[in-house]
């Protein structure tokens, strides 16, 4: 599993979610409903209850379940200060909002 969280993104998560050392965050695939469409990254301050991948950065433990590994493997999460938003990129998924499991990224 190859997964990266930039320092800018980590600082934003720490600030917005009031994270302290020893806290845990779980990333998961969110599927939009009618009108919102597509996939996005969900995050919650908890541990998964199913098998998972674990990453440690700046005293925080990050989890991704095996079920969601297809989406996160290769992903980089960054924060664009100019846009004021998180950036989610995965070279193995051309469009992370509407992934096609049969196509590879550019």
Buried (B, 14 or more C-beta within 10 A) or exposed (E): EEBEBBEBBBEBBBEEBEBEEEBBBBBBBBEEEEEEEEBBBEBEEEEBEEEBBEBEBEEBBBBBBEEBBEBBBBBBBBBEEEEEEBBBEBEBBEEBEEBEEEEEEE
